[in-house]
Amino acid sequence: MGGTWRRAWVCGVVVKDPKARGVAGSAGEYFWAGAANTNFWIDFQEELIVIVMSQVFSGESRAREIHDQVRALLYEAIRGGERSP
């Protein structure tokens, strides 16, 4: 993508440091987690956009655990086997 990316609050999207939350990722990424576990995040440092769709409400499944596993496996793969928190 051309142009300059900006890191800020955009349309209710949250900007976080994933390491502070104990999950894989890069500082300055932003994400959204929808009510039915429809999640996405954008990691500028890794030039990565991820969309994980579950369509289940909290308490109805292990969707959050599965999303965390997707995140961990993805970062392990793109960082050459480096394990994240």
C-alpha positions in Angstrom: 0.0 0.0 0.0 1.3 3.4 -0.8 1.2 6.5 1.4 1.8 6.9 5.1 0.0 5.0 7.8 -1.0 6.9 10.9 -1.4 5.3 14.3 -4.3 6.7 16.2 -7.8 6.1 17.4 -9.9 5.6 14.3 -13.7 5.0 14.3 -13.6 3.3 17.8 -10.6 1.0 16.9 -8.3 0.4 19.8 -4.5 1.0 19.6 -2.5 -1.2 21.9 0.9 -2.6 22.9 0.2 -6.4 22.7 3.2 -7.3 24.9 1.5 -5.3 27.7 -1.4 -7.7 27.3 0.8 -10.8 27.2 0.1 -11.7 23.6 2.1 -11.8 20.3 2.1 -8.7 18.2 3.8 -5.3 17.7 3.5 -2.0 19.5 1.2 0.3 17.7 -1.1 -2.3 16.2 -4.8 -1.7 16.3 -7.7 -4.1 16.5 -11.4 -4.5 17.0 -13.2 -7.4 18.7 -16.9 -7.6 17.8 -19.7 -8.9 19.9 -19.9 -12.3 18.1 -16.1 -12.8 18.1 -15.5 -11.2 14.7 -12.0 -9.8 15.2 -9.4 -8.1 13.1 -6.0 -6.5 13.8 -3.5 -4.6 11.8 0.2 -4.8 12.6 2.2 -2.0 10.8 5.6 -3.3 11.8 4.9 -6.7 10.2 2.8 -5.3 7.3 0.1 -7.6 8.3 -3.7 -7.5 8.3 -5.6 -10.4 10.0 -9.3 -11.1 10.1 -10.7 -14.0 12.2 -14.4 -14.6 12.1 -16.3 -16.9 14.5 -19.9 -15.7 14.7 -20.5 -16.9 18.3 -21.2 -14.9 21.4 -19.0 -14.9 24.4 -19.5 -18.0 26.6 -20.9 -20.0 23.7 -17.5 -21.4 22.6 -13.8 -21.3 23.0 -13.6 -18.5 20.3 -11.3 -16.2 22.3 -8.9 -19.1 23.0 -8.9 -20.0 19.3 -8.2 -16.4 18.2 -5.3 -16.2 20.7 -3.9 -19.5 19.2 -4.2 -18.1 15.7 -2.3 -15.0 16.7 0.4 -17.0 18.5 0.9 -19.4 15.6 0.9 -16.6 13.0 3.6 -14.6 14.7 5.7 -17.7 15.4 5.5 -18.5 11.7 6.4 -15.0 10.4 9.1 -14.4 12.9 11.0 -17.6 12.1 10.0 -19.7 15.1 10.4 -16.9 17.7 7.9 -17.7 20.4 6.0 -14.7 21.7 4.4 -14.3 25.2 
